[in-house]
Amino acid sequence: MTLPAAAMAAAAAAVIVGREGEAEVMAAALAAGRSVLLEGPPGTGKTTLLRALAAGAGVGLVAVEGNAELTPGRLLGHHDPPRVLADGYRPDGFVPGPLLRAMSEGALLYLEELNRVPEETLNVLLGALSERRVQVPRFGEVVASPTFRLVAAMNPSDPVGTGRITPALYDRTCRLAIGYQGEEEEVEIVSRVSPGPAWLVGAAVRAARLSRSHPDLRVGSSVRGAIDLVAVARALQDLRGGDGRVGLDAALTALSGRVRVREGVARSAEEVVAEIWANVVPGDPGGSAVDPPRKGQGPGRPPSVASRAAAAFHH
């Protein structure tokens, strides 16, 4: 049984912004019976894309977070200790883990942070991908349903707490690299998830995007930072009764924890975020969440979605 590529791609296109090409490639790979490795930074819509594909295919989605605690036993499942004490090792006393559930149900197994999974657990996955069956001690053999697929995701640019993915795993998967969406697409995402004044949405997106290329930062913010910035700014404005200037406070709160300062840089994350916000909203050091930037400010900077939105606000 194959998965319906057209239905999966259509379901993804209905909910994903700017991922039509990646959705089609993913749908084609899954329909062709292949497992997929997604590589890209956080906040690029990998989970949303996969949920939509699973819904379009009419199959379940079993998600599991990869970390050092994901042992082979946790991935496969375990015998219930009270049942073992009472009845011994019986099949009806076995509690299946995410891998066995996905194999039995014919679901998509979504394994996040693949490069944080211990090597012995990866070896279990290799067996499941190669043979489409696994042997569980004191339980028996589990054969994968025809629609079972593995979709693993990882951020290769984050080396902290990660390990090397073996060539054997790459050889058994198709790889799809997913990067950040364009500025216009991120503005649309924020507008959908966290609606706000057009200039504020544009400024939030611009600030998040500038953090990704700032020379003092090794990790910038995803679009989630822009979503939170708009939401926090609007809530702060309500709290302060329209008198407070809340844009900068919202930017510091939403972005400073998401960015990572480069080693050797003496500045703090808050200082870098404050600089970015001042560049995005020039002449407004406090960062108003209500009033857009004043006309004629920021000469020499290329027009962005934020500046175009602000101009449209005035006219």
N, C-alpha and C positions, 0 to 999 in steps of 0.2 A: 504493500500500500504506500503510495506517495502522498506527500502533502501538496495541497492546491496552491501553486505559486501565485496565480492571478488573484485569488481571494486574499492571500496573505499580503501581497503588495498593495491591494486596494484598501485593506483594513489599516495598514500602516500609513498610507497617504492621507487617510481621513483624520489622523490625530497627530502626525508628526509634521513639524515645520522644516522644510528644506532638506529632507532626507530621502527624497524620492529615489535617487540613484542607489544609495546604500540599501534602501528597503527592497528594491528589485533584486539586487545582488544577493542579499541575505535570503530572500524568498526562493530564488533560483537554487542556491546552494542547499538549503534545507529540503526543497522539493526533489533535488537530485540525490538525496540520501546522505548528504555530507554533514559532518559536524563543523562548527565554525569557531574560530578564535577572533574575538574583537579586541583590537588594541587602540587605546586612546585615552585622553585625560578624563577625569570625572566631570560630570555635568554636561555631557554631550549627547544625552538622550539614548544611551545604549539600552537601559532597562525599559524605557517607554517604547522603544522600537520593538524589543523582543516581546513585550506584553501584547502589542498590537498584532504582531505576526502570529503568536500563539492563538489569539482570539480569531484571527482570520482563518486559521487552519482548523479551528474547532478542537484543539487539543489543550491539555493542561500545561501549566508552567510551574515547575518545582524549582524554587530559588534557594541557594545555599551560599553563605559567605565564606570565602576562602581565608583561612588564617592558620596559625601554627597549631591550633587546637583541633583542626579538622583531621582526625585520625582515620585510618581505614575503617575502624569499627563504627565511627560516627557517620561516615559516608554510606556504609553498607547497611548498618542496623545492628541490633543487639537482642539477645534473649532477655525477656523480662525476669529479673531475679526472683521475685515472689513465685512466679509460675514455675521457674526452674526448681525451686525448693519444694514446691508442692507436687509437681508432675514430671520433673526432669526436663530434658531438652526435647520439647515437642514443637512441631511447626506452628501450631496455633499460639504458642507463647513467644514467637519471634516478632519483634517490632522493626519493621523495615525502615531503613534510612532513606535519605533523599535520592540516592542513586537507584536503589531497588524500586522505590515508588515510581520514579520516572520511567524505568525500564518496563515495569509491569503495566503501567497505565498508558504507555506510549506517549508520554509527555515530553516537553522540552526541559532538559535539566540546565538551569542557568547557574553557572558557577562563577561568582564574582571574585576578583583579586586572585586569579589563578596562580600568579607568581609568589603568593604567600603560603601556598599549600605545601605541606611536607612531601618529600620525595616518595616515601612509601605509599602515600595516598595517591599521588600521581600515577604510580605504577598500577594501582587498582583501576584507575580510569583508562589507562592504556589497554589493559586486558578487556575491559568492557567495550572499548571502541574497536579493538581488533577482532574480537570473537563474537561481539554482541551477546555475550553471556558471561556470568560470573558464578564461581563456586563458593558458597558460603559454608564455613564449618558448622556442623551440627544442624544445618538447615537444608542444604541441597543446592541444586543448580537453578539459577534464575535466567531465563532467556528474554531478551529485549523484544518488546512489541515492535511491529514494523515502523511505527511513526516516532520511535524514540530517537532523539538527537541530543547531543551535547552542544551547548553554546557557552563558551568560557570567555571571560573578559579580564583585561588587566591594563594597568597603566605602566608602560615600559620606562617612562621617564622618572618614575619615583623609585629610587634604589633602596630606600630605608625599609628594612625588615623583609626584603624580597629575596628570592632565589632564582636560579637559572632554569629556564624551561628547556627540557631536553629536546634534541632534534627529533626523537621518536614521536613526541607529542605533536610537534609542528608537522611531521610527516603524515599524521593521521587526521589533520584538520585543514580546513581552508581558512586563510587569514584575511581579515578585512580591517583596514585602518580607518578610524573615524576621528576626524578633527573637529575643531570648533566651527560652528556655523558662521555665516556672514553677519555683518552688523544689522542689516535690514531684517534678517531672519530672527536674530536675537531680540530685536525690538518687538517683533510680532509675538515672540514667546512670552516676554515679560508682560506685554499688553494683555495677553490671554490669561496668564496666571495671576498677575498682580496689577490690575488696571490702575492707572494714575494719570496725572496731567502729561500731555505728550512730551513736553520739554523734560520733565523729570524722568520719564521712562527712557528717553534718549540719552540723558546725562548719565543715568545709572548704567546703561549698557556700555556707553563710551568709557566710563571709569573702570568697569570690569575688564574691558578689552585692553585698555592701556596698561593695566596691571600685568598682563601676560607678556608684555614686551619691555617693561621697565627694567633698566640696567641693574638696579639694586635688588631686584626680586628674581629668585630662581623658580618660583611657582606663583602664578597669578590666579585670579578668581575665575570660576566658571560663571555661566549665566545665572546660576542660583544666587550668586552674590548680588547681581542686579535685581533679581526678583525680591530678595530680602530687603535691599536698600529702599526700594519703592514702598514696600509694605511698612517698614519701620518708620520711614519719613512721614507717611500719611497718618500712622497711629500717633507719632510724636506731635504732629501738628494738631490733631484732635485733643491730645492731652494738654498741650500748652495753650490752647484756646486761640490759636492764630497769632500769638504775639512772639513766639519763639522762632529763631532761625535754626532749622533742624536738619538741613541737608547734610552738613558736615558730620553731625552726630550720627546720622543714619549711615553715612558712608563708612565711618570708623567702625561702627558696630557690625555692619554687614560684611565688610571686606577685610578688616585687619586680621581676623582669625583664619581667613582662607588663604592669604598670601604667605609666602615664606621668603624671608630676607636671605640674600646670599651670604655665605660664610665670608668673614672679613669686613663686611659692611657695618659701619658704626651706627647707622641710623636704625630706628625702630620701625616696625611695621606701621604703627600709627603715623609716624612722620612721613613715610612714603605715601600712605593713603591720603593724608591731608594735602600733600603736594599734587597728587593726581587729581583730587577733587578741585583744587584751585585752578588747575589747567583746564579742566572740563567746564567749570563755571567761573570764568575769570571775573575779577572785580567783585566777587561775592564771597569774602573770606569766611563768613559764618555759614553759608550754604542754605539759602532759603528753600523750603519745600513748597512754597506757594507761589512766590513771584519768580518768573523766569529770568534768565540773565538779561541785563540791560543791553540795549542795542549798541553796536559799534565796539564791543569789547572782544578781546582776543584776536587782534590783527595778526595776520601771518600764519595762523593755524589753518590747516586744510579743513574745509567744511565737513562736518560729520552729521550723523543723524541727530545728535543733540542740538547742534547749532541750527540745523534746518528746522527742527521741531520748534525751537525757541522763536525763530523768525516767523514761522507760521502762527505761533501763538499771538504775536504782536499784531499780525495783519489779519 
